[in-house]
Amino acid sequence: MKRFTFLFVFMMAWVLEVNGQTATTAKLQETLEDLVSLDRLVRQVHWNARGTAAYSLHELTGEFHAELDSQQDIFAEQLSILGVDPVVSFEKLTQNVHAVPNANQKHMRKAGIDLLIKHYQQMINQVKERMKGIDDLVVEDHFIGLRAMLELQQWKLKLEQEI
């Protein structure tokens, strides 16, 4: 009877671990997809910066792209460590393709910054929600680092908006 009880408890612990890991990998995968989508949007604003203060926005979004790229690597590598192939769907990749205002628009810089601030806030809210219930401390650290980076970038965008 003891052997059966031990085996049952071991199997239940294994099933719970697998189910918990699946929920964690789903959150990682969703976040990776959102990072790639946000990065594409940042790149569009970077490429289409126009006007008298375009240089500072161009430099700032270039910096953001590098930081977002680094976060994408972190989340993709964590998925690989957990045994999941990191994949971003074509639909998610092209989600924000037409979101940036027309480059010829007179107020494109302001509209681009406003759009980025909105998308950053959405991403911050999603990251806060996804952090709930994560019991893997390494993954939790990744989410904490991502949230801090996103909040800092959003703050820098708000400062850029003042120019």
C-alpha positions as CSV (number, residue, x, y, z in Angstrom):
1,M,0.0,0.0,0.0
2,K,2.8,2.4,0.8
3,R,4.4,1.8,-2.6
4,F,1.1,2.6,-4.3
5,T,0.6,5.7,-2.3
6,F,4.1,7.0,-3.1
7,L,3.6,6.3,-6.8
8,F,0.3,8.1,-6.8
9,V,1.7,11.1,-5.0
10,F,4.7,11.2,-7.3
11,M,2.5,11.0,-10.5
12,M,0.2,13.7,-9.2
13,A,3.1,16.0,-8.5
14,W,4.4,15.3,-12.0
15,V,1.1,16.1,-13.6
16,L,0.7,19.3,-11.6
17,E,4.3,20.4,-12.6
18,V,3.6,19.7,-16.3
19,N,0.3,21.6,-16.2
20,G,2.0,24.5,-14.4
21,Q,4.8,24.6,-16.9
22,T,2.3,24.6,-19.8
23,A,0.6,27.7,-18.3
24,T,4.0,29.4,-17.8
25,T,5.1,28.6,-21.4
26,A,1.8,29.9,-22.7
27,K,2.4,33.2,-20.9
28,L,6.0,33.3,-22.2
29,Q,4.9,32.6,-25.8
30,E,2.2,35.3,-25.7
31,T,4.7,37.8,-24.3
32,L,7.2,36.9,-27.0
33,E,4.6,37.5,-29.7
34,D,3.6,40.8,-28.1
35,L,7.3,41.9,-27.9
36,V,7.8,41.2,-31.6
37,S,4.7,43.1,-32.5
38,L,5.6,46.1,-30.3
39,D,9.1,46.0,-31.8
40,R,7.7,46.2,-35.3
41,L,5.7,49.2,-34.3
42,V,8.7,50.9,-32.7
43,R,10.7,50.3,-35.9
44,Q,8.0,51.9,-38.1
45,V,8.0,55.0,-36.0
46,H,11.8,54.9,-36.1
47,W,11.9,54.7,-39.9
48,N,9.2,57.3,-40.4
49,A,10.3,60.0,-37.9
50,R,9.9,63.4,-39.6
51,G,9.9,67.0,-38.6
52,T,12.2,69.4,-36.7
53,A,12.6,67.1,-33.6
54,A,12.8,63.9,-35.6
55,Y,16.4,63.1,-34.8
56,S,15.8,62.7,-31.0
57,L,12.8,60.4,-31.7
58,H,14.8,58.5,-34.3
59,E,17.6,57.9,-31.8
60,L,15.2,57.0,-29.0
61,T,13.3,54.4,-31.0
62,G,16.6,53.0,-32.2
63,E,17.6,52.5,-28.5
64,F,14.2,51.0,-27.8
65,H,14.5,48.5,-30.7
66,A,17.8,47.2,-29.3
67,E,16.3,46.8,-25.8
68,L,13.2,45.1,-27.2
69,D,15.4,42.8,-29.3
70,S,17.3,41.8,-26.2
71,Q,14.0,41.0,-24.3
72,Q,12.8,38.9,-27.3
73,D,16.0,36.8,-27.0
74,I,15.5,36.4,-23.2
75,F,11.9,35.1,-23.6
76,A,12.7,32.9,-26.7
77,E,15.6,31.3,-24.9
78,Q,13.5,30.7,-21.8
79,L,10.9,29.0,-23.9
80,S,13.7,26.8,-25.4
81,I,15.0,25.9,-21.9
82,L,11.4,24.8,-21.0
83,G,11.3,22.6,-24.1
84,V,9.0,24.8,-26.3
85,D,10.0,26.1,-29.7
86,P,9.6,29.9,-29.7
87,V,7.4,30.7,-32.7
88,V,5.6,34.0,-33.6
89,S,2.6,33.7,-35.9
90,F,2.5,35.6,-39.1
91,E,-0.8,37.2,-38.0
92,K,0.9,38.5,-34.8
93,L,3.9,39.7,-36.7
94,T,1.8,41.8,-39.1
95,Q,-0.6,43.0,-36.5
96,N,0.7,46.6,-36.3
97,V,1.9,47.0,-39.8
98,H,-0.6,49.7,-40.8
99,A,-0.9,51.2,-37.3
100,V,1.6,54.0,-37.8
101,P,0.1,57.2,-39.3
102,N,1.0,58.2,-42.8
103,A,4.6,59.3,-43.0
104,N,3.5,62.4,-45.0
105,Q,1.1,63.5,-42.3
106,K,2.1,66.9,-40.8
107,H,1.8,65.7,-37.2
108,M,3.2,62.2,-37.7
109,R,5.8,62.6,-34.9
110,K,3.2,63.4,-32.3
111,A,0.8,60.7,-33.6
112,G,3.6,58.1,-33.6
113,I,4.6,58.9,-30.0
114,D,0.9,58.8,-28.9
115,L,0.5,55.5,-30.6
116,L,3.6,54.0,-29.0
117,I,2.5,55.3,-25.5
118,K,-0.9,53.6,-26.0
119,H,0.7,50.3,-27.1
120,Y,3.3,50.4,-24.3
121,Q,0.5,50.8,-21.7
122,Q,-1.4,47.9,-23.2
123,M,1.8,45.8,-23.0
124,I,2.5,46.8,-19.4
125,N,-1.0,45.8,-18.4
126,Q,-0.7,42.5,-20.1
127,V,2.7,41.8,-18.4
128,K,1.2,42.7,-15.0
129,E,-1.7,40.2,-15.6
130,R,0.6,37.5,-16.9
131,M,2.8,37.8,-13.8
132,K,0.0,36.6,-11.6
133,G,0.3,32.9,-10.7
134,I,3.8,32.4,-12.0
135,D,5.7,30.2,-9.5
136,D,8.9,29.8,-11.5
137,L,11.3,32.4,-10.0
138,V,13.4,32.7,-13.1
139,V,10.4,33.4,-15.3
140,E,9.1,35.8,-12.8
141,D,12.4,37.7,-12.9
142,H,12.2,37.9,-16.6
143,F,8.7,39.4,-16.4
144,I,9.8,41.9,-13.7
145,G,12.7,43.0,-15.8
146,L,10.5,43.4,-18.9
147,R,7.9,45.4,-17.0
148,A,10.6,47.7,-15.6
149,M,12.0,48.2,-19.2
150,L,8.6,48.9,-20.7
151,E,7.7,51.4,-18.0
152,L,11.1,53.2,-18.4
153,Q,10.6,53.4,-22.2
154,Q,7.0,54.6,-21.8
155,W,8.3,57.3,-19.4
156,K,11.0,58.4,-22.0
157,L,8.3,58.6,-24.7
158,K,6.2,60.8,-22.5
159,L,9.2,63.1,-22.0
160,E,9.8,63.1,-25.8
161,Q,6.1,64.1,-26.2
162,E,6.9,67.3,-24.3
163,I,9.5,68.4,-26.9
